[in-house]
Amino acid sequence: MTVNMLVPLAKLSCPAYQCFNALKIKKNYLPLCATRWASSSVVPRITTHYTIYPRDKDKRWEGVSMERFAEEADVVIVGAGPAGLSAAVRLKQLAAQQEKDIRVCLVEKAAQIGAHTLSGACLDPRAFEELFPDWKEKGAPLNTPVTEDRFAILTQKYRIPVPILPGLPMNNHGNYIVRLGHLVSWMGEQAEALGVEVYPGYAAAEVLFHEDGSIKGIATNDVGIQKDGAPKTTFERGLELHAKVTIFAEGCHGHLAKQLYKKFDLRANCEPQTYGIGLKELWLIDEKKWKPGRVDHTVGWPLDRHTYGGSFLYHLNEGEPLVALGFVVGLDYQNPYLSPFREFQRWKHHPSIQPTLEGGKRIAYGARALNEGGFQSIPKLTFPGGLLIGCSPGFMNVPKIKGTHTAMKSGVLAAESIFNQLTNENLQSKTIGSDSDRLKPAKDCTPIEYPKPDGQISFDLLSSVALSGTNHEHDQPAHLTLKDDSIPVNRNLSIYDGPEQRFCPAGVYEFVPLEQGDGFRLQINAQNCVHCKTCDIKDPSQNINWVVPEGGGGPAYNGM
């Protein structure tokens, strides 16, 4: 990466910078070629993160103080999305009603509340209205009630309408089309007004435990570490936040939740979680084609009958002819040559979609993994000292293709269930299958020839990721860590033709020729990462472990 933007700790809450020159995207993916699979006998070091190479075994860290300051709170919440903010707001509402004084601290890895939030989003307002019955008077950004609801099956050339009858899960009568990032930002303002301590730009990097194994709290990430893993002169340890109760609301496939599943065996009595990747764009279109309140969903083309997925196109009423459109691909797809990003670009050229976009301008792009396992995949939610809420455990209502309202409701219920114990002065802490397995070897699949983007309706990765505003401090260890640096070439490239260079929607992974000799090595362009978590889910070797980068890094979505 060529861009080096330093982000001082004191400025982590400032808006993230646009990153236009930090991408290294290959125009063509590597051909499957047996003679070029082999790497050199010495595997190049890729991962330098301390979670893989402990500091106590690294001489460069000798003499560096590892002391951390600690703060005490009643409740610590990880993640300022719909679930985390709902829990925070409800806790402070209950405290005000019962004249109790409780300290609620909320940490969020994005530089601004809402900057990492991405969803369709068509909102069922029930949970939101329970939490904010006076939301209209307070000016909540719910500006677009659904006025028209359409569903269709696409073939390559035709659109087959399917009626949506009252009572069906897909019926959107009474719902609102929202820009969820803006709604989350508004909720953050309400939380702060109630006394919640909101800390954007601070990423929860570690779960802390009491000696009896119960949750003690979390620690935010260290800052001031070089890309090679050595300490900078500006190195600072993160802050410990201790709490009576810690609520984990990280969103889909949270990296701390993954640890908790294993430690407390939370998935022992549920089905494996499955996932999809959702890609989204915002467009300004010709006002004559603008239908505020229209909701469109499709299934079918361009995906084949073996691949689960679908699309949405929502017409917002935000004072300008704005539409939100996106495409979801189930991550249980089998063909390693499939690129979710390119399927999305191809879908926009369908005869029923392209006319809406012609003459318009794309203004934003982003991507995020989402849960698709449903009710049977929800794990045990509670454990000593903590609990899971929102999309982290998977409260997506799959038939309704909605999860925001259930995420909010889970936060409200969590707050209500712990409040009485929280205010008890004698409270004491009490002591899988995967989508990655579905990928077939490349030799059993046919490469997919995607049409070249035209730069008007469909686009390349370079221009797309630039619109996400993604940026990270360049001189830090890559937060896309590998358990074994040899596996990407020796297994993923040789068997699956390197699917990480296709399933990543931001061009983070690319295989480049070795500087000396024949073969390839994996290059990780960590600064491009949009925090979608797809790589952690879809890697066929389950060798990639996504951890948090320095706080404030990542996408800078504006109302996505």
VMD Tcl script that draws the C-alpha trace (Angstrom):
set ca {
  {0.00 0.00 0.00}
  {1.29 3.46 -0.82}
  {-0.84 5.75 1.33}
  {0.34 6.46 4.88}
  {-2.27 8.40 6.83}
  {-1.44 8.69 10.53}
  {-4.44 8.79 12.84}
  {-3.45 10.04 16.34}
  {-5.35 8.45 19.21}
  {-6.83 11.80 20.16}
  {-8.37 12.17 16.72}
  {-9.89 8.73 16.27}
  {-13.41 10.13 16.39}
  {-12.80 12.41 13.40}
  {-14.32 11.40 10.04}
  {-12.30 8.78 8.21}
  {-10.37 9.97 5.15}
  {-11.29 8.98 1.64}
  {-8.85 6.43 0.28}
  {-8.49 6.69 -3.50}
  {-4.89 5.67 -4.10}
  {-4.48 2.79 -1.68}
  {-5.81 -0.02 -3.83}
  {-3.83 -2.61 -5.72}
  {-6.37 -4.60 -7.68}
  {-5.36 -7.01 -10.40}
  {-7.48 -6.68 -13.52}
  {-7.47 -10.40 -14.19}
  {-7.49 -13.24 -11.71}
  {-4.72 -15.81 -11.83}
  {-5.24 -18.78 -14.14}
  {-5.29 -22.24 -12.67}
  {-1.87 -23.59 -13.57}
  {-0.31 -26.57 -11.83}
  {3.25 -25.62 -12.70}
  {2.90 -22.30 -10.84}
  {1.20 -23.48 -7.66}
  {4.37 -24.28 -5.81}
  {5.89 -21.70 -3.50}
  {9.53 -21.52 -2.51}
  {10.74 -23.73 0.34}
  {10.74 -20.72 2.67}
  {7.23 -19.35 3.11}
  {7.21 -15.52 3.12}
  {6.06 -14.04 6.43}
  {2.58 -12.58 5.95}
  {1.07 -12.39 9.42}
  {2.80 -10.26 12.06}
  {-0.07 -9.78 14.51}
  {0.59 -10.54 18.17}
  {-2.38 -12.92 18.33}
  {-0.35 -15.25 16.09}
  {3.19 -14.33 17.19}
  {3.07 -13.58 20.96}
  {5.05 -10.61 22.20}
  {6.58 -12.50 25.10}
  {8.58 -14.49 22.54}
  {9.64 -11.39 20.55}
  {12.87 -9.75 21.74}
  {11.78 -6.42 20.25}
  {9.18 -6.14 23.03}
  {11.62 -6.68 25.89}
  {11.42 -3.81 28.38}
  {8.20 -2.36 26.91}
  {5.67 -1.58 29.63}
  {2.50 -3.60 29.16}
  {0.57 -2.00 32.01}
  {-2.98 -0.95 31.20}
  {-5.20 1.55 32.96}
  {-8.62 0.30 34.01}
  {-12.03 1.92 34.37}
  {-15.02 0.50 36.24}
  {-18.56 0.60 34.85}
  {-21.83 -1.13 35.61}
  {-22.36 -2.19 32.00}
  {-19.97 -2.22 29.07}
  {-21.46 -2.65 25.59}
  {-19.33 -3.65 22.60}
  {-20.71 -2.26 19.35}
  {-22.83 0.82 18.63}
  {-25.23 -0.70 16.15}
  {-29.02 -0.98 16.51}
  {-28.76 -3.70 19.20}
  {-26.03 -2.14 21.32}
  {-27.59 1.31 21.25}
  {-31.04 -0.08 22.05}
  {-29.64 -1.85 25.11}
  {-27.81 1.29 26.23}
  {-30.84 3.53 25.77}
  {-33.19 1.14 27.55}
  {-30.83 0.75 30.51}
  {-30.65 4.52 31.01}
  {-34.42 4.86 30.53}
  {-35.00 2.33 33.31}
  {-32.40 4.00 35.51}
  {-34.13 7.37 35.09}
  {-37.56 5.88 35.81}
  {-36.37 4.24 39.03}
  {-33.96 7.02 39.98}
  {-30.94 4.73 39.88}
  {-27.45 5.83 38.96}
  {-25.73 3.35 36.65}
  {-22.69 3.84 34.45}
  {-23.09 2.50 30.91}
  {-20.08 2.63 28.57}
  {-20.35 1.80 24.88}
  {-17.29 1.28 22.66}
  {-17.44 1.36 18.86}
  {-14.60 0.64 16.42}
  {-15.85 3.11 13.79}
  {-14.56 6.67 13.93}
  {-18.14 7.93 14.03}
  {-21.34 6.24 15.17}
  {-22.97 4.75 12.08}
  {-19.85 4.84 9.91}
  {-19.55 1.02 9.85}
  {-23.30 0.41 9.58}
  {-24.56 -1.07 6.33}
  {-27.99 -2.53 5.61}
  {-30.73 -2.36 2.98}
  {-32.69 -1.21 4.88}
  {-36.42 -1.76 5.09}
  {-37.28 -1.35 8.77}
  {-40.10 -2.96 10.69}
  {-40.59 -0.12 13.22}
  {-42.19 -2.06 16.09}
  {-39.15 -2.35 18.38}
  {-38.00 1.17 17.50}
  {-41.41 2.60 18.41}
  {-41.35 0.75 21.75}
  {-38.02 2.34 22.54}
  {-38.85 5.80 21.19}
  {-42.65 6.26 21.22}
  {-42.11 9.98 20.52}
  {-39.68 9.45 17.65}
  {-41.59 11.71 15.27}
  {-41.43 14.65 17.68}
  {-37.72 14.01 18.23}
  {-37.05 14.01 14.49}
  {-35.86 10.44 13.91}
  {-34.83 9.93 10.26}
  {-37.70 7.65 9.21}
  {-38.69 9.60 6.12}
  {-39.90 6.97 3.69}
  {-42.93 4.81 4.48}
  {-43.31 1.89 2.06}
  {-45.95 2.74 -0.56}
  {-45.38 -0.04 -3.11}
  {-44.12 -3.57 -2.56}
  {-42.97 -5.73 -5.50}
  {-41.32 -9.14 -5.82}
  {-40.15 -10.96 -8.95}
  {-38.18 -13.88 -10.34}
  {-35.60 -12.88 -12.95}
  {-34.50 -14.86 -15.96}
  {-31.69 -13.55 -18.13}
  {-34.07 -11.38 -20.16}
  {-37.40 -11.34 -18.34}
  {-39.00 -10.38 -15.03}
  {-41.75 -12.67 -13.69}
  {-43.90 -10.87 -11.08}
  {-44.87 -12.76 -7.92}
  {-47.79 -11.43 -5.84}
  {-47.13 -10.49 -2.21}
  {-50.24 -11.33 -0.22}
  {-51.14 -9.85 3.19}
  {-49.73 -11.96 5.99}
  {-46.74 -13.25 4.05}
  {-43.35 -12.59 5.69}
  {-42.18 -10.45 2.77}
  {-45.11 -8.02 3.09}
  {-43.70 -4.57 3.88}
  {-46.93 -2.70 4.61}
  {-46.28 -0.35 7.55}
  {-42.49 -0.51 7.22}
  {-40.02 2.29 6.44}
  {-37.13 2.50 4.01}
  {-34.24 3.97 5.98}
  {-30.58 4.81 5.69}
  {-29.60 2.75 8.70}
  {-26.31 4.56 9.29}
  {-28.23 7.81 9.78}
  {-30.74 6.14 12.08}
  {-27.94 4.62 14.17}
  {-26.24 8.01 14.38}
  {-29.51 9.53 15.64}
  {-29.84 6.73 18.22}
  {-26.30 7.52 19.38}
  {-27.33 11.11 20.01}
  {-30.31 9.92 22.07}
  {-28.08 7.58 24.06}
  {-25.62 10.34 24.90}
  {-28.48 12.65 25.90}
  {-29.57 10.00 28.41}
  {-26.08 9.78 29.89}
  {-24.57 6.82 28.05}
  {-20.80 7.21 27.63}
  {-20.22 6.59 23.93}
  {-16.64 6.05 22.74}
  {-16.31 5.91 18.92}
  {-12.91 5.07 17.53}
  {-12.12 2.51 20.24}
  {-12.13 -1.12 19.16}
  {-12.72 -3.86 21.72}
  {-9.80 -6.20 21.07}
  {-9.77 -8.58 24.02}
  {-12.18 -10.25 26.45}
  {-11.06 -10.06 30.07}
  {-11.84 -12.82 32.55}
  {-11.99 -13.17 36.33}
  {-10.00 -15.96 37.94}
  {-13.19 -18.07 38.12}
  {-13.61 -17.82 34.36}
  {-16.46 -15.30 34.31}
  {-16.36 -12.18 32.14}
  {-14.57 -9.23 33.72}
  {-14.90 -6.80 30.81}
  {-12.97 -5.91 27.68}
  {-9.75 -4.18 26.67}
  {-9.52 -1.79 23.76}
  {-6.78 -2.34 21.20}
  {-3.20 -1.21 21.57}
  {-1.95 1.51 19.24}
  {1.50 2.35 17.95}
  {2.62 -0.98 16.48}
  {4.62 -1.19 13.26}
  {3.51 -3.27 10.33}
  {6.22 -5.83 11.13}
  {4.86 -6.23 14.67}
  {7.50 -4.15 16.49}
  {6.54 -1.37 18.93}
  {6.73 2.24 17.77}
  {8.02 4.96 20.07}
  {4.38 6.08 20.29}
  {3.15 2.67 21.52}
  {0.29 2.84 23.99}
  {-1.61 0.04 25.65}
  {-5.36 -0.08 25.32}
  {-7.77 0.68 28.14}
  {-9.42 -1.97 30.30}
  {-13.13 -1.52 30.93}
  {-14.41 -3.68 33.78}
  {-18.13 -4.22 34.30}
  {-20.69 -6.19 36.25}
  {-22.22 -7.14 32.91}
  {-20.63 -7.00 29.46}
  {-22.95 -7.01 26.43}
  {-21.49 -8.13 23.11}
  {-23.27 -6.49 20.14}
  {-20.55 -6.69 17.50}
  {-22.77 -7.50 14.53}
  {-22.53 -10.53 12.27}
  {-19.56 -12.83 13.01}
  {-18.04 -10.69 15.75}
  {-14.44 -11.59 16.49}
  {-14.92 -11.55 20.28}
  {-18.13 -13.57 20.00}
  {-16.18 -16.27 18.15}
  {-13.96 -16.67 21.21}
  {-16.95 -16.78 23.54}
  {-18.64 -19.52 21.49}
  {-15.60 -21.73 22.03}
  {-14.90 -20.89 25.67}
  {-18.48 -21.38 26.86}
  {-19.56 -23.93 24.22}
  {-22.50 -21.70 23.29}
  {-23.26 -23.56 20.04}
  {-23.61 -26.99 21.61}
  {-27.39 -27.10 21.18}
  {-28.07 -25.16 17.98}
  {-27.62 -25.65 14.27}
  {-24.50 -24.22 12.59}
  {-24.79 -20.61 11.50}
  {-24.78 -19.90 7.76}
  {-24.02 -16.59 6.10}
  {-24.41 -14.42 3.05}
  {-22.52 -11.41 1.77}
  {-24.53 -8.30 0.99}
  {-23.17 -5.67 -1.41}
  {-24.82 -2.28 -1.67}
  {-24.69 0.94 -3.67}
  {-26.45 4.30 -3.41}
  {-27.44 6.07 -6.63}
  {-28.88 9.44 -7.56}
  {-31.22 8.75 -10.48}
  {-33.28 10.69 -12.98}
  {-36.17 12.24 -11.04}
  {-38.64 10.99 -13.66}
  {-37.76 7.39 -12.68}
  {-37.96 8.04 -8.94}
  {-40.79 6.30 -7.06}
  {-40.43 7.24 -3.34}
  {-41.56 4.39 -1.13}
  {-41.22 1.61 -3.74}
  {-39.64 -1.65 -2.56}
  {-38.38 -4.16 -5.13}
  {-36.95 -7.63 -4.38}
  {-35.86 -10.27 -6.87}
  {-34.42 -13.78 -6.95}
  {-33.02 -15.79 -9.83}
  {-30.66 -14.44 -12.49}
  {-27.70 -13.98 -12.57}
  {-27.27 -16.77 -9.97}
  {-27.70 -20.39 -10.99}
  {-30.06 -22.83 -9.29}
  {-27.29 -24.07 -7.00}
  {-26.58 -20.62 -5.53}
  {-28.80 -18.85 -3.00}
  {-29.27 -15.10 -3.22}
  {-31.35 -12.16 -4.36}
  {-31.54 -8.42 -4.78}
  {-33.22 -5.28 -3.45}
  {-33.90 -1.86 -4.91}
  {-35.45 0.76 -2.62}
  {-36.59 4.29 -3.57}
  {-35.90 6.66 -0.69}
  {-37.64 9.95 0.04}
  {-34.71 12.03 1.28}
  {-35.33 15.24 -0.64}
  {-33.47 14.01 -3.73}
  {-34.03 11.11 -6.17}
  {-32.03 8.55 -4.22}
  {-32.21 4.76 -4.52}
  {-30.50 2.05 -2.49}
  {-29.76 -1.17 -4.33}
  {-27.95 -4.31 -3.39}
  {-27.28 -7.96 -4.00}
  {-26.92 -10.85 -1.54}
  {-25.09 -14.10 -2.26}
  {-25.26 -17.04 0.14}
  {-21.75 -17.97 1.24}
  {-22.54 -21.66 0.88}
  {-21.92 -21.32 -2.87}
  {-19.79 -24.07 -4.41}
  {-17.95 -22.61 -7.40}
  {-14.65 -21.00 -6.33}
  {-14.68 -18.89 -9.49}
  {-17.82 -17.03 -8.36}
  {-17.30 -13.37 -7.45}
  {-20.18 -11.85 -5.46}
  {-19.05 -8.36 -6.50}
  {-19.14 -9.21 -10.20}
  {-22.50 -10.97 -9.86}
  {-23.84 -7.71 -8.39}
  {-22.43 -5.67 -11.26}
  {-23.88 -8.09 -13.79}
  {-27.35 -8.00 -12.15}
  {-27.57 -4.23 -12.72}
  {-27.62 -4.83 -16.48}
  {-30.88 -6.81 -16.36}
  {-33.53 -5.24 -18.63}
  {-35.79 -4.58 -15.63}
  {-33.02 -2.90 -13.57}
  {-30.77 -1.00 -15.96}
  {-33.38 1.56 -17.11}
  {-33.76 2.84 -13.54}
  {-30.02 3.53 -13.32}
  {-29.36 4.92 -16.80}
  {-28.45 8.58 -16.59}
  {-27.88 8.31 -12.85}
  {-24.76 8.53 -10.70}
  {-23.42 6.06 -8.18}
  {-22.41 7.85 -4.96}
  {-21.60 5.09 -2.45}
  {-20.55 1.43 -2.18}
  {-20.08 -1.05 0.66}
  {-20.39 -4.67 1.72}
  {-21.11 -6.71 4.86}
  {-21.64 -10.34 5.85}
  {-25.07 -11.25 7.23}
  {-26.54 -14.19 9.14}
  {-28.87 -16.54 7.28}
  {-29.16 -19.52 9.62}
  {-32.45 -18.46 11.20}
  {-34.01 -19.29 14.55}
  {-32.50 -22.77 14.76}
  {-28.98 -21.32 14.53}
  {-29.24 -18.98 17.53}
  {-26.71 -20.06 20.19}
  {-27.00 -19.89 23.96}
  {-27.01 -16.15 24.63}
  {-25.87 -15.87 28.25}
  {-22.75 -16.88 30.14}
  {-21.19 -15.79 33.46}
  {-20.80 -12.02 33.38}
  {-22.03 -11.39 29.85}
  {-24.47 -11.97 27.00}
  {-24.86 -11.72 23.21}
  {-27.42 -9.57 21.40}
  {-28.32 -8.48 17.88}
  {-26.75 -9.84 14.73}
  {-23.78 -11.20 16.67}
  {-25.73 -14.35 17.70}
  {-27.89 -14.11 14.55}
  {-31.31 -12.53 15.14}
  {-32.03 -12.22 11.43}
  {-35.61 -13.11 10.52}
  {-34.74 -14.88 7.27}
  {-38.27 -15.22 5.77}
  {-38.81 -11.48 6.30}
  {-35.20 -10.71 5.22}
  {-35.03 -8.31 8.13}
  {-32.90 -8.22 11.25}
  {-32.78 -4.62 12.49}
  {-36.03 -4.78 14.45}
  {-35.11 -8.08 16.08}
  {-31.63 -6.75 16.89}
  {-33.24 -3.75 18.60}
  {-35.72 -5.94 20.47}
  {-32.95 -8.23 21.71}
  {-31.14 -5.18 23.10}
  {-34.28 -3.95 24.86}
  {-34.99 -7.36 26.38}
  {-31.39 -7.74 27.49}
  {-31.49 -4.36 29.24}
  {-34.76 -5.17 30.98}
  {-33.65 -8.64 32.07}
  {-30.40 -7.47 33.69}
  {-31.59 -4.18 35.19}
  {-32.92 -5.58 38.47}
  {-29.78 -7.61 39.06}
  {-27.63 -4.73 37.93}
  {-29.04 -2.45 40.63}
  {-28.73 -5.16 43.31}
  {-25.85 -4.05 45.50}
  {-25.04 -7.68 46.28}
  {-24.64 -8.72 42.64}
  {-21.75 -11.12 42.12}
  {-20.49 -12.73 38.92}
  {-21.42 -16.42 38.72}
  {-19.14 -18.78 38.14}
  {-19.95 -26.81 13.90}
  {-20.51 -26.88 10.29}
  {-19.54 -23.90 8.08}
  {-20.20 -22.24 4.69}
  {-16.48 -22.74 3.98}
  {-17.06 -26.48 3.62}
  {-19.31 -26.00 0.59}
  {-16.63 -24.84 -1.83}
  {-15.67 -27.37 -4.51}
  {-12.13 -27.79 -5.90}
  {-11.44 -25.59 -8.89}
  {-10.85 -28.63 -11.14}
  {-14.51 -29.58 -10.67}
  {-15.85 -26.15 -11.63}
  {-16.01 -23.96 -14.70}
  {-14.47 -20.47 -14.58}
  {-17.06 -17.72 -14.86}
  {-16.53 -15.16 -17.60}
  {-17.85 -11.87 -16.25}
  {-18.60 -9.00 -18.66}
  {-16.30 -6.03 -18.51}
  {-17.80 -3.17 -16.46}
  {-19.01 -0.29 -18.59}
  {-18.22 2.45 -16.04}
  {-21.81 3.70 -16.12}
  {-24.00 0.92 -14.72}
  {-21.34 -1.59 -13.63}
  {-17.93 -0.77 -12.15}
  {-14.59 -2.26 -11.12}
  {-13.38 -2.81 -7.56}
  {-11.01 0.16 -7.61}
  {-13.70 2.76 -8.10}
  {-16.13 0.90 -5.83}
  {-13.93 0.61 -2.74}
  {-12.88 4.24 -3.14}
  {-16.53 5.21 -2.65}
  {-16.63 3.39 0.70}
  {-14.21 5.90 2.23}
  {-12.17 3.04 3.64}
  {-8.85 3.86 5.30}
  {-6.57 2.35 7.94}
  {-3.27 3.43 9.45}
  {-0.82 1.82 7.03}
  {2.02 1.11 9.46}
  {0.31 -1.44 11.71}
  {0.16 -5.25 11.60}
  {-2.45 -6.54 9.19}
  {-5.65 -7.32 11.09}
  {-6.40 -10.09 8.58}
  {-4.31 -12.71 10.34}
  {-3.32 -16.16 9.11}
  {-2.90 -19.12 11.42}
  {-0.45 -20.60 8.90}
  {1.19 -18.39 6.27}
  {1.83 -21.34 3.93}
  {-1.82 -22.40 3.50}
  {-3.01 -19.68 1.07}
  {-0.60 -20.85 -1.65}
  {-0.11 -24.51 -0.76}
  {-3.81 -25.27 -0.28}
  {-6.17 -22.44 -1.28}
  {-4.41 -21.55 -4.52}
  {-3.50 -25.09 -5.51}
  {-6.91 -26.64 -4.82}
  {-9.40 -23.76 -5.12}
  {-7.50 -21.32 -7.37}
  {-7.30 -18.74 -4.58}
  {-10.98 -17.95 -3.92}
  {-10.07 -15.17 -1.47}
  {-9.17 -12.98 -4.45}
  {-12.81 -13.28 -5.58}
  {-15.01 -13.52 -2.48}
  {-13.47 -10.41 -0.91}
  {-15.50 -7.37 -2.05}
  {-12.61 -4.95 -1.48}
  {-9.54 -6.42 -3.18}
  {-7.78 -7.20 0.10}
  {-6.31 -10.51 -1.11}
  {-4.26 -11.00 -4.24}
  {-1.72 -13.59 -5.35}
  {1.40 -11.97 -6.79}
  {4.52 -13.55 -8.35}
  {7.44 -14.25 -6.06}
  {10.25 -11.75 -6.34}
  {12.66 -14.62 -7.01}
  {11.91 -17.97 -8.60}
  {8.62 -19.38 -9.80}
  {5.36 -19.41 -7.91}
  {3.16 -16.98 -6.06}
  {2.68 -15.48 -2.65}
  {-0.41 -14.02 -1.02}
  {-0.42 -10.25 -0.60}
  {-2.84 -8.79 1.96}
  {-3.89 -5.20 1.25}
  {-5.29 -4.71 4.74}
  {-5.94 -1.01 4.25}
  {-8.69 -1.84 1.74}
  {-10.75 -3.90 4.23}
  {-14.39 -2.82 4.59}
  {-14.87 -5.02 7.71}
  {-17.42 -7.30 6.06}
  {-15.95 -10.47 7.74}
  {-16.60 -12.58 4.61}
  {-13.02 -13.89 4.50}
  {-13.27 -15.21 8.06}
  {-16.42 -17.11 7.05}
  {-15.71 -18.36 3.51}
  {-11.99 -19.26 3.64}
  {-12.05 -22.98 2.73}
  {-9.11 -23.68 5.05}
  {-10.51 -21.61 7.93}
  {-7.03 -20.12 8.18}
  {-8.04 -16.44 8.20}
  {-8.86 -14.88 11.57}
  {-10.28 -11.34 11.37}
  {-9.31 -9.20 14.37}
  {-9.84 -5.50 14.99}
  {-7.38 -2.96 13.57}
  {-6.56 0.27 15.37}
  {-9.76 2.04 16.37}
  {-11.21 4.46 13.85}
  {-10.01 2.51 10.82}
  {-12.30 0.96 8.25}
  {-15.07 2.25 6.00}
  {-16.63 5.68 6.41}
  {-20.17 4.94 5.28}
  {-22.58 7.84 5.12}
  {-26.08 6.56 5.74}
  {-25.55 3.07 4.32}
}
mol new
graphics top color blue
foreach p $ca { graphics top sphere $p radius 0.5 }
foreach p [lrange $ca 0 end-1] q [lrange $ca 1 end] { graphics top cylinder $p $q radius 0.2 }
display resetview
